[in-house]
């Protein structure tokens, strides 16, 4: 079901991606309404086997370099035609965590990242202005952002590359619409233009192939 007043976006990538933390499956999609994330969605780049990276000993008991993930560095495209409101770059792409032990340790440090503010949560990111507020594309690769604040861009223009910066356990893209960039920002429902036509919201685990 398409929410009333939802902002329609173009898919901000090409290739094969898996939807996670989708508002089609629950709201708030990320378990909180903080930072305007109530209707946010994550997309994880995957291969033909539906995995983000091969399973190795490190993926079972330790951490992994983000460069070992096939989607690390994939182009991220603008989902709208409009103005770049703000950008942030320079945050490191930290190690990826898929093992239960490494994920537990990461969860225990979540509160410290929230206290550190937007850069620690969103990592490297681009914010675009839309009539309903702003579109945030987060967790980009350090040094990959190709646009600047105040710049007018077209839908489909390259913004940067998929990374693992900020509050991220493996390379992926976080997309959200909110009414502002303020600390008390409210999330705005979003939908995407389906490649075969019509608006839709991918559900958790759904593979999107563009």
matplotlib code that plots the C-alpha trace (Angstrom):
import matplotlib.pyplot as plt

x = [0.0, 1.4, 1.3, -0.6, 1.7, 4.7, 7.6, 8.4, 12.1, 14.0, 16.1, 19.5, 21.7, 22.1, 22.7, 21.5, 20.6, 18.7, 16.2, 16.6, 15.0, 12.1, 9.1, 7.0, 7.7, 7.4, 7.3, 9.5, 11.6, 14.8, 13.2, 13.3, 12.0, 15.2, 16.9, 13.8, 14.5, 10.9, 10.4, 14.1, 15.2, 18.6, 19.9, 22.7, 24.6, 24.6, 25.8, 23.9, 23.9, 22.1, 25.1, 27.0, 30.3, 31.5, 31.4, 34.9, 36.4, 36.5, 32.8, 32.1, 34.3, 35.8, 35.7, 36.2, 37.7, 35.0, 37.0, 36.2, 32.5, 31.6, 29.3, 31.9, 32.4, 29.3, 28.0, 25.2, 22.9, 20.6, 17.0, 15.6, 16.3, 17.0, 19.5, 22.2, 21.5, 24.6, 27.4, 29.7, 32.9, 36.0, 34.6, 36.5, 35.1, 35.5, 35.6, 32.5, 30.9, 28.8, 29.8, 27.6, 30.4, 31.5, 27.9, 27.3, 30.3, 29.1, 25.7, 27.1, 28.7, 25.6, 24.7, 28.1, 27.6, 24.2, 25.7, 28.4, 25.7, 25.0, 28.5, 28.9, 25.4, 25.2, 28.9, 29.7, 26.4, 24.6, 21.4, 19.1, 16.3, 12.7, 9.4, 8.5, 11.8, 15.1, 16.4, 19.4, 21.7, 24.2, 27.2, 29.0, 32.6, 35.2, 36.5, 33.8, 31.3, 31.2, 28.7, 28.7, 26.2, 24.1, 24.7, 21.8, 21.8, 19.7, 18.1, 20.5, 23.7, 26.4, 26.6, 29.3, 29.9, 28.6, 30.7, 30.8, 31.1, 29.0, 26.6, 27.1, 28.0, 28.6, 28.7, 25.2, 23.1, 20.7, 17.9, 15.4, 13.1, 12.5, 11.0, 14.3, 17.9, 17.2, 17.6, 13.8, 13.3, 10.2, 10.4, 8.3, 7.0, 8.8, 8.2, 10.3, 9.5, 9.4, 11.5, 8.5, 6.2, 4.3, 5.3, 6.3, 8.3, 10.6, 10.0, 12.7, 14.8, 13.4, 16.0, 15.9, 17.7, 18.0]
y = [0.0, 3.4, 5.9, 9.2, 12.1, 9.9, 11.4, 9.5, 8.9, 7.3, 4.3, 5.9, 3.1, 0.5, -3.2, -5.7, -4.5, -6.1, -4.0, -4.0, -2.1, -1.2, 0.9, -1.5, -4.1, -1.8, 1.8, 3.1, 1.1, 1.5, 1.0, 4.7, 8.1, 9.9, 11.9, 11.7, 8.0, 6.6, 5.9, 5.3, 2.3, 0.6, -1.0, -3.5, -4.2, -8.0, -10.4, -12.9, -15.2, -12.5, -12.1, -8.9, -10.8, -14.4, -16.1, -16.5, -17.3, -13.6, -13.2, -15.9, -14.8, -11.4, -8.3, -7.7, -5.0, -3.1, -3.5, -7.2, -6.4, -6.3, -3.3, -1.1, 1.8, 1.3, 4.6, 6.3, 8.4, 11.3, 10.1, 13.6, 16.7, 19.6, 21.3, 19.9, 21.3, 19.9, 17.4, 15.8, 13.9, 12.7, 10.0, 6.7, 3.6, 1.3, -2.5, -4.5, -6.7, -9.8, -12.2, -12.4, -11.5, -8.4, -7.3, -7.6, -5.4, -2.9, -2.8, -1.9, 1.2, 2.5, 5.0, 6.7, 7.2, 8.7, 11.2, 12.1, 13.4, 13.3, 12.5, 9.5, 8.2, 9.2, 9.1, 10.7, 11.9, 14.1, 16.0, 17.1, 19.6, 18.6, 20.5, 18.2, 18.7, 16.9, 13.6, 12.1, 9.5, 8.2, 5.9, 7.0, 6.1, 8.6, 10.9, 9.8, 12.7, 14.6, 17.4, 20.5, 22.5, 24.9, 22.8, 22.1, 18.5, 16.2, 12.9, 10.1, 12.3, 10.6, 11.8, 9.5, 5.9, 3.2, 3.0, 1.9, 5.2, 6.2, 3.8, 0.9, -2.7, -3.4, -1.4, -0.1, 2.9, 4.6, 6.7, 8.8, 11.8, 14.1, 17.5, 19.1, 18.5, 19.5, 17.2, 17.0, 16.2, 14.1, 11.3, 11.6, 8.5, 7.6, 5.4, 4.5, 4.4, 0.7, -0.2, -1.9, 1.0, 2.4, 3.4, 0.8, 0.3, -2.8, -5.1, -6.5, -9.0, -8.0, -8.0, -4.8, -5.3, -2.2]
z = [0.0, -1.0, 1.9, 1.3, 0.5, -0.3, -2.2, -5.4, -6.1, -8.9, -7.8, -7.0, -8.4, -11.2, -10.8, -8.2, -4.6, -1.7, 0.3, 4.1, 7.0, 4.6, 5.6, 3.5, 6.3, 9.4, 10.5, 12.0, 9.5, 11.6, 14.9, 15.8, 14.6, 15.6, 12.8, 10.6, 9.9, 10.4, 6.7, 5.6, 3.6, 3.1, 0.0, 0.1, -3.2, -3.9, -6.6, -8.6, -5.6, -3.5, -1.2, -0.5, -0.3, -0.1, 3.2, 4.7, 8.1, 8.8, 8.1, 10.6, 13.5, 12.8, 10.7, 7.0, 4.9, 3.0, -0.3, -0.2, -0.8, -4.5, -4.0, -2.4, -4.8, -6.9, -8.3, -6.3, -8.5, -7.8, -7.3, -8.2, -10.3, -8.0, -5.7, -3.6, -0.1, 1.7, 1.5, 4.0, 3.2, 5.1, 7.4, 7.2, 5.6, 8.6, 8.7, 7.9, 10.5, 9.7, 12.5, 15.5, 17.9, 16.0, 15.6, 19.3, 20.1, 17.5, 19.0, 22.4, 21.0, 19.3, 21.9, 21.6, 17.8, 18.4, 20.9, 18.3, 15.9, 12.2, 10.8, 13.1, 12.0, 8.3, 7.6, 4.2, 2.7, 0.2, 1.0, -1.8, -1.6, -2.5, -2.0, 0.9, 2.7, 2.0, 0.6, 2.4, 0.8, 3.4, 4.1, 1.0, 0.3, 1.6, -1.1, -3.7, -3.4, -6.7, -6.0, -3.8, -1.9, -4.1, -7.2, -9.5, -10.7, -12.9, -11.9, -12.6, -12.1, -10.1, -6.5, -5.1, -4.4, -2.1, 1.1, 4.7, 6.6, 9.6, 11.4, 8.9, 9.4, 5.7, 2.5, 1.7, 0.9, 3.3, 1.7, 3.6, 3.1, 6.1, 6.6, 7.6, 8.7, 12.3, 15.3, 15.6, 11.9, 11.0, 8.5, 5.3, 3.4, 0.2, -2.8, -5.8, -9.5, -10.4, -13.4, -14.9, -14.2, -11.2, -7.7, -5.1, -1.9, -1.9, 1.1, 3.3, 1.4, -2.0, -4.8, -7.0, -10.3, -12.5]

ax = plt.figure().add_subplot(projection="3d")
ax.plot(x, y, z, "-o")
ax.set_aspect("equal")
plt.show()
